[in-house]
């Protein structure tokens, strides 16, 4: 594992100056509130309500641990229990009202924390921790109790950790370790145990926040706070559900601005995981595709396992920024190198071929018949003598190389011990990242326990997969933060004239007709076909002449969804007689289906282009979200879509297109011209503006198909569906 002096991290930019309002056009905040948690983690006084020293009682063990912790952090412990005069030799207070002034932290060892919270508020206590369970994790009745608790906390003025939390915030952290630390956030305390154990391998931990049900303090609060602590090199989190999507995005934005990596296991990818998480902490796990998109938007690194969380957070906390993104795999076996190269390349790591000059240099020490282009195979024997270090130094000297990875699949002391020592020594003299994978399942070998883990500069892993994940995350994080521009800085503060026009078109509780929905799009400058709404066959013929043949005719009515399936669309009409017949057929079909039409749309026929879908949909955590994908019937057949959470910029919108499996269709396939992706991005950005300005009234928007014409010709919304709250 990485040792304590592996690097120092740039502190990143300071506070960002903001002009104008602190809220966007929807009244949502634009920067994260940062709670002052110094007195939570380093209190001067700690009151323990329900303290006990009677052996055999659960409260006694907790009180003893809190007493030990208080002594370690230099805090005064104040027992509170009406039935005792002393607890562990300390004077015991009969009630909260008897506490002295300026209590920083109260720990509640009571079944019902609600009445105590009210008393603590009156006593001006800053923080409280509630261990009690039986709240939102138990169902509707418990959720109602938690709501009442949250309301009391809000009125009291104190900040609460819990309920349904544990003692992890009061764990012992080694103070002999130095260098950047990992700050840990877990909604399940037990899931943080592996990371707490990293201290035994020399990895420093500075804080642990077990957030529980998050009636008040939440994951976002701790991310915001930890991102500003100078000793924190990375934040590692195990999250079952988020309390509020906007708060989380603001906290992740604060971390991204300060270049502090956030690595997260987020439960809820499957229905089974989501159900279990809800029963455990009572949290909304949220729609996973939306959560995944939000994490990527703000550079949060999502991993699947606790082992990946450990290894990735440890690497990101301590490794210097890369000098280059090239990765070289170096091994004593061609098979090992090929295997690792496959995994690394599949994960998206770049393994550049070493130059001819570099290969010639390496062949001074490596037989000519071995491949040294990358991966580098030394054949084994050179690592056992003076040549081994020469090879390592030569690779690291290549300016295209930022990371050297050496997989050692098992101990073979004549080679592995000397190789481990050479790698450790080289790491002391380079600014570049050196990673070692020690593949032995035993883990008691001296080369591993002493040489590798004893190095303050090596990154040591036990599996190929975890090494690849960590290195990819490391390079991605630095690439992301180097280019990061906060979308909140660019978010609109004042409503546009489009919003004022659009609100007049919305009808509360209704789905708009296609005609009304297209008027909504026009208000935001989104192009629609030439069309007219008519109420007679003669009017249809006149409209067709004005629109220009061939035309499309469609029924238009509020609450009308899939018109094609109902037989309410006619395509490619080329004459007045066809238009008259189509008008009669459409109105007859609508009458038979008891559909109250507001008219028939006579529309320009637009054929040449790529059918896409752009839309707005609500998410219970994040509010309005924006989707883009392949449209027409492909939307239902392939479900090839990408989603993002506003606000975001044009680069993020372009990244949505790159997420699509069918992205190449936009580039032109089988002789088709490239589509006007700039126009598509413009529509996505205009739809995002709609989501931000109308999100309290516009529940859903579905532009399908949006016909994206050949490059330079724009995009046309051929159909639209809008639903109002």
N, C-alpha and C positions, 0 to 999 in steps of 0.2 A: 504494500500500500504506500501511497505518497506520504512522505514524512513531513515534519513540521516547518521546514524552511524552504519548501519547494518554490514558492513564489510570493510576490506581493501583487495585489490586483489594483488596477487603476481605480480611483474613487469615483470616476465618472463625473458627469456635469453636476453642478449645484442646482439649487431651486430654479425653476424656469419662470421667467417673468410672464405674466398673463395680463392682457389688457381686457377691458370690458367686463362682461358678466362672468360669474363663476359657474353658470349653467348654460346648457345648449338650448336650441330652439324648442326642445321638448321639456325644458325645466329640469333636466338631469344634470348632476354635478359633473364637472370637468376635471377635477383633481381629487386625489385620495386624501381623506382625513387621516392623519397619522396620530394614533393615540400615544400618549406619553406613558409607556409601560416600564420606565426605569424603576419606579417604586413597586411595581409588581414583581419583577425579577430580583430586585435588590432592595427589599423593604427595610425600613428602620424599625418598625414595630409590626408584629404579627399577632392578631387575636385569634384564638382557637375556640370557637363556640361549640360547646359539647365536649370539651376536653376531659380526658379520663386517665387515671393511672391504675385502675383496677385490672389486674392481670386476667387475661382470658377474654376481655371485651375488645371488639374490633376498634373502637375509638381509642383504646389505649395504644395499640400499635401505631395508629396514624399519628397520635399526639407525640409519641416517642420519635417518630421519623421527622416530624415537623420541628421538634425541639433540636434535634441534631442538625437539621438543615439551617435553622435560624442561627445557631451558634456558628455554623460554617460561613454564613453570609454576613455575620455581624449584626443580626437583628435581635430585638428583645421580644420574647414570647410572652403573651398575656393570656392565660387560660380563662375561659368563661364557662361557669357551671354553677347553678344555684345550690346544688347539693354538696359542694366541697369548699373547704377553706384553702387548701393547697392542692396542686397537681405537680407531681415530680419535684416537690420542694419549692415550687413557685407559688406566690400568692394568687388565689383564684378569685375572679370577680363574679358577683352574683348575676349580673346581666350586662347587656351591651351598654346600657345607660351608665353603668359604673366605670366604663373604660376611660382612661385618660384621653386627652385630645391628641389629634394627629396620628391616628392609627392608619397605617398604609394599606394593610392587607388583612382581611378576615377570612378564615377558613371555616366553613360551616359543616359540622358533623351532626346534622339534624335531618330528620326525615322530611320535614316541610320547611324549606328555606324562605318561603314567602313572607311570613311575619317578621322574621329576623332581618330580611332585606330592608323592610320599612324602618326598623330600629337603626340599622347601620346607616341609612340615609340621613336620619336625624342626627346621628353622631358624626357625620361628615367623613365617614370612612371612604377611602379612595377606591379600593378593589375588594372583591369577594370571590370565593371559589365555592361552588355548590357541587357536592359529590352525589347528591340524591338522584335516584332514577325514578321511573314511573311517569315520565313526561311524554314528549312527542313520539318517542320510540315505541310507545305502547298502543298508539292508535288515536282515534278522534278525541276521546275523553282526556287522554294525556296531553294531546296537542292543545286543547282548550286551556288546561292548567298551565302549560308552558307559555301560552299567549298572555295569561294573567300575570305570570311571573315576569315576563318581558316588560309588560306595562308598568309594573311596580318598580322594576329596575330603572326604566326610563325616567320615572318621576323622582327617584331617589337621588340621582346624580352620580351614583357610583358606577363602576364597570364590573360586570360579572363574567367569570369563566365558568361554563357549564350551562345547565345541570348535566348530570350523567357523565361527569368527567372523573379524573383520578389523580394520583399523586405524582405523575410524571414531571410536572413542573418543578418538583422539589427533589429531583434526583441529584446524585453527586456527580459533578463533572471534574475530570482531572485538571488541575491547575498547573501541572508541570509541562503540559504540552503548549507549544507556541505556534505562530503562523495563522493563516486564515482558517476559520472554523466553519462547521456546518451548524446552522440553526434548524431545528426540527419542529414540524407541525404535524400532529396526528389527530384524527378524530377517534381512532381506536388506539388506546395507549399501548396495547400489546404489540401492535404492528410497528411500533417504533423501537422495540427492543433490539433488533439486529443492528440498527444504526447507532444506538447507544453503546453497543459492544465494540464499535469501531475504535473506541478509545484504547482498547487493549492492543490495537495494531498501530497506535501512534497517531490516529486521526482525531483532531480536536473537535469537540462539540461545545457550543457556547450556551444554547438555550433549548428548551423543549416546551412546546405549547400543546397540551392535550385538550382540544377545543370542545369535545363532547357534542352536546346538542346545539350549542351556539345560540342560546336565547339572547345573548348580547354580543360579547366579543366573538369574532368569527375569524376564519382563516384569512380573509382579506386584511383584517386589522394587523395580524401578526406578520403577514408578508410586508405590509407597508412599514411596520416598525423595524423588522429585521433588515430590510433593504437599506436602512439608514445607519446601521450599527457598523462601525469601522472594522470590528474583528470578524464580521460575517463574510465568508468567501462564497457561500452558496446556501440556498434554502432548500431543504428536502421536505416534501410533504406527502402524507398519506391522507387522501380526501375521499370521503364516501359521498358527500353531497355539499353543494354550495348553498349558502344562505341567500345570497343576492348576486346576480350575474354582473350588474353594473359595478358594485363594490369590488368584486373580484377583478374585473378588467382594469379598474383604476389602480388597484394595488399592483397588479402585474405590470402595468404601464410604469409605475414608480420604480419597480425593480429593473425594468428594461432601460429606463433613462439612466439609472445608476450602474448599469452593466452588471448587476448582481444576478447570477443564474438561479432560476427556480426549476427544480426537478420534482416531478409529481407522479405518484401512482393515483389515478382517479378511477375509483370503482364505479361500475354501472354500465360497462360495455354491453352486457347481456341483460335480458329481463330478470334472470335469476339473481344476478349480482345486484341489480337495482332493488329488487324486493328485499334481499337480505340487508342491504345498506339501510333501507328505510326502516326495517324493524330494529336495526341496531342503534341508529342515532336519530331516527325520525326526520332525516334530511331528504329534500328533493335531490335525487341524483341528476335530474335534468336530461334533456334529449342529448344522447351521447354525440351525435354528429355536430350539434351546435357547440357543445362544450369543447370538443376536439378542435373545432375551427377557432374558437376563442383562445384556446391555449396557444395555437400556432400563430395567431395574429399578434400576440404579445410576447412571443418567444419563450413560453413555458415549455419545458422539455417533458414530454409524457413518456413514461416507461411502464412496463407491465408488472414487474416483479420487485419484491423488496431487495433481492440481490442486485438487480440492475440499479435500483434507487441508491443503494450503498455505493456501488462502484462509480456510478456516473456523478453523484454529488461530490464524492471524494476527489475525483479528478478535476471537476470544474472548480471546486473551491480553491485548489492549490496550484494548478498549472498556469504558467505564464501564457499570455496571448501568443498564438502561433506566428512564426516568422514566415511560413508558407503553408499551403494546404496539401502539399504532396506527402503521401505516406509510402514508406518503404518497409517491406516485410523482409526480415533477415532471419535465416534459420540454418540449422545444421543438417537439414533434410529437405530434399526437393519435394517430397510428398507433403511434408508439413507446410512448406511455403505455398505450394499450389492450393492446398486445402484452405489455408487462411486467406490467400488472395481471392479465391472464389467468394468467400463470405464477405470480405471487405468490399469487393467490387459490387456485389449484389446489394449491399447496404448503401451504396452511393459514395463510398470513399474513392478518392482519386489516387491511383497507383501509377505515377508517371514512369515511363521507361528512362533509365539512367542514360546519360549521354555516352557516346562512343569513347570519349576521353576518360570518363569516370570508369567505364567498364574495363578499359585498358589498365587503368590504375589498380583496380581491384584484382585483376588477373596477375598482378605481381605476387599476390599471396594466395590466390585461389586457382586451382587447376583450370586450364583453358577449356576443358570439355564441360565445365559446369556453367549453368545460366546465372548471370549476375546482372541482368537487365532490370529486374524487379518483378517478382521476388528474387532476393539474392540468396543463392545456395552455396554455402562454403564447403560442403562435403564432409564436415565434421572435424577432421584433423587440425586445421588451422586454429581452431578455438583453444586448443590445448597448449599453445605456445605463444610466443611474442607476436605472431601474425594476427591473433584474434583482435587485439586492441587496435592495430593498424587499420583493419577492415572497418571497425565501428567508427573510428575517427574519420576515415575517408568518406563514408556514407553521410555522416553528419555535416561534413564540410560542404556538401552539395547545396547551393542556395535554393534549389527547387524542393528540398526535403524539409518538412516541418515536423514530421513525426516518424520515429523509428520504432517498429514493433518487432519484438523477438519472441516468438512462441517456443517454449521449451516443453515438449510434450511429456517428458518424464525424467527422473534423475538418472544420470549416467556420470558419476563423479569425475572421471578423467576429462570429460568435456563440459558437462553442465555446471560444475562448480567454478571452473575457471571463466566460463562464459558469463555466469552471474556476476562474478567479481569485476570483470572487465566492463560490463554494462553499468554497474554501480559506480565505478570509478569514472567512466566517461560522462555519466549523468552529472557528476560534480563539476564538470568543466564546460558544459554546454547549456545554452538557454533553450535548446530544443527539447521537445517532449520525447522521453524514452519510455516505452511500455513493455512490460514483460508478462507473458502468460505462463504461469507455472502449472503444468497440467497434472502433476501427481495428485492422486486423491488422498494421499497420506498426509502431507502438509507438515510433517515433523522434521523434514530434512534440514540440515544446517544451512545449505545454500538458500533455502526458502526463508526459514525462520530468522536467520541472522543476517545473511548478505542482502537479500532482496527487501524484506520487511524492515531491516535495519537502516536502509538507505533513506535519506531525507529527500531524495530527488527523483527516485524511480516511481512509476505507477505500476503496481503489481496486481495482476488479475489471476483468477483461478480457471476461467473458461474463455474460450474463443469468443463466444457470443457476447458476453458482458464487455469484453475489451472493445469489440467492434462498436457496440452500442454507445459506450462511453466516449470513444474517440470521435465517432460521428457527431455526437451531441456537443462535444467540445468545439469542433470546427464549426458546426452550425451556429452555436451560440455566439462565437466571436464574429462570424460573418453577419449574423443578424444584428447584433448590437452596434457594429461598426456603421451600419446603414440605417439604423433605427431613427425614425422621426415619429414623435407621438401623434396619433390621429386626433387626440383631444385638443392639441394646439390649433388644429385647422378646422375643428368642428364649428359649424355656423352657430352664432349667438342669437341672431335675430331672425324672425320668420321672413320668408321671401314673399314677394307679391304673388307668386304662384300658389302659396299656401292659402292666402286670402281668397283667391279665386276658387281653389279646389274645395274649401270648406263649404262653400255655397252649393256644391254639387252632391255632397254626402247626405245620406238619409239614414238616420239612426235605426239600427236593427234590421236593415234591409241589404239585400244583394242588388247592386245596380244593374241596369240593363247594359248590354254591350255598348250601346250608343252613349249612355251616360258615363260608362267606364272610360271610353275613348276620349270624352270631353275632359275627364280627369287627367288623362295622359297629355292631352294638348296643353292643359294649363301648366304642365311642367316641361313643355317644350319637347315632348316625345312625339316623333312623327307617326302619323296614322295614314291609311290610304285615303284617297279622295272618296267621299261617300256622302249620301244624303239619306235621311230618314223620311219615308213616304207612307201615306195612308190610303193610297188608291192605285189601281193599275195604271191609270193615265199618268199619275205622278211618278210611278216607277219608270215608265217609258221616257218621260222628260228627264228624270234623274240619270238614266243610263246614257242618254245623249250627252249630258253635261259631264258625267264622270268619264265616259269614253269606253267603247266596247273593246274587248269582252269584259263582262261584269260578273260579280258575285252577288247573290241575294240571300239575305239571312233574316230570320225572325228576330225581333228585338223586344225583350220584356224583362221586367225585374224578376228576380228569383229564378231565372232561366239559366241552367247550367250547360249540359252537353247537348248542343243543338243538333250536331250531326247524327247522333244516335236516335234522336227524335224525328229525323227527316225534315229538319227545318233549315237546311242549307242547300243552295243550288249554285253550281260552279260553271264558269266558262260560257255564259249566255252571250250570244253574238247578234241577236236580232230583237226587234220590238215585240214580235209575236212570242218569242221565247220568254221575254221579260213579263208580258201580260199573263202567259200561262203559269209562269213560276209564281207570280204574285198570288194568283187564285189558289194554286196548290199549297203554298205556304200558309195562307190565311185559313184554308179549310183544315189543314193538318193541325194548326194551333187551336182552332175552334173545337175540333174533335178531342183534343187533349186537355180542353178546359184551360187554356193558357190565355191570359189577358195581355194581348200585345199592345205595345206602345207604337208599333209601326213595323215596317219592313226596311231593312238597310240595303241600299243599292251601293255596292262598293267596287272600287278599282280592283282588278285582278292583278296580283303581284306574284310571279311564279319563280323567277330566277334568284336563288339565294339559299342560305342555310337556315333551317328552322331551329330557333332557340327558344328557351323559356326564361323569363326573368320575373321574379315575384317577391312578395313580402308575406311572411307568415309569422305568427306570434310564438314566442317561447316562454314557458312559465318562469324561467330564471332571468333571461336576458332581454325580454321584450321583443320588439319587432326585429326580425332577421331578414337578410336579403339572400335570395337564391338565384343562381344562374345554371343553366344546363342545356342539354340537347332537347329540342322541343318537338312539337307535333305529337304524333303517336309514340315517338321514341321516349317521351317523358315517362310513360307508363310501362313501356316494354323494357327499357334499359335502366331507368331510374339513375341516369348519369348526371348528377347535379353536384354543385358545390355551394356551401353556405358560409356567410360571414355575419359578424355582429357589428352594427354601426356604433361609432363612426369608423370609417376606413378611407384610405386614399386610393387614387387610381392604380398605384402599383399593386396594392392588395387586390383590387378588382381584377387586374390582369393575372395575378396569381390564381384567382379562382378558375380562370380558363385553363391554366396549366394543370389543375387538379382533375380535369375531366378526362375520362378514358378515351372519349372520342375527340380529343383536342385537335387531332390532325385534320379532321373534316373542315375546320375553319381555315386551314392552310391551303386547301384545295387538293382534292384527290381525284384520280381517274380523269384528268383533263379539266376538271372544274377550276375556275379562277379562285384565288385566295379571297376570303370574305373580309369585309370591312370591320376588323376587330376593334379599331379605334372607335367606330360608331357604336359597337356593342358595349364597349367600356363606358362610353358616354351615357348610354341608356341605363346601365347598372348604377352609375353615380347619381343620375337623376331619380331613379327609383329609391336609392338610399336616402336622398333628400326628402322624398315623400314619406318614407318610413320614420324619419326623425321628426318631421313637422306634423304629420297626421297620425302618428302611432296611437294616440289616445282615441281616435275616431275610426281609423281605417284598420280593420282587423286583418284582412287578407287582400292581396292583389296578385293576379295571375295573368301575365302577358304571354299568351301562347296561341299561335306561334308569333314570335318576333322574327320577321324575315330579315336576315342579315345579308345585304346585297354584296356584290363584288366590291373589292377594295376601292374606296373613294366615292361610293354611291350611297352610303348610309345604311340605315336599318329602319324597318317599318313594322309597327305593331298591328298585325292583321286581326287579332282578337284580344279581348281583355275581359277579365272577370274581377269585380271588386265587391267586397263584403264589408259592411260597416258595423261597428259595435252598437 
